Amino acid sequence: MDWEQHYQDGDTPWDKGEASPGLMDYLERQSLTGTVLVPGCGKGHDVRAIAASGAIVTGLDFAPSAIAAARQFPTVNGEEYDTVDFFALPERFHNAFDLVFEHTCF
């Protein structure tokens, strides 16, 4: 799958323009703290929602255009984004997170 091409073509039916409803329901009852990884973050909607709850969040995606789009939004709590191949995760990300939030990537 060429994720970058999907973003360049604007063919991203998985992007609903907001954070996952299930995540938002959870965050209404429970905040997240610590360091959180969001693989396949796309435009970062889930990243920003988790950051707003107090966690330090890193969003990763295969597609450079997705990361560029995520960076266009104002930051909420110092969240960061990076273009990374999750299947060859750079060592700097090994054992770097308390929690991984994923719901569409794998």
Secondary structure, DSSP 4 states (H G I P E B T S, - for coil): --HHHHHHHT--TT--SS--HHHHHHHHH----SEEEEET-TTSHHHHHHHHTT-EEEEEES-HHHHHHHTTSPPSSS-EEEE--GGG--GGGTT--SEE--SS--
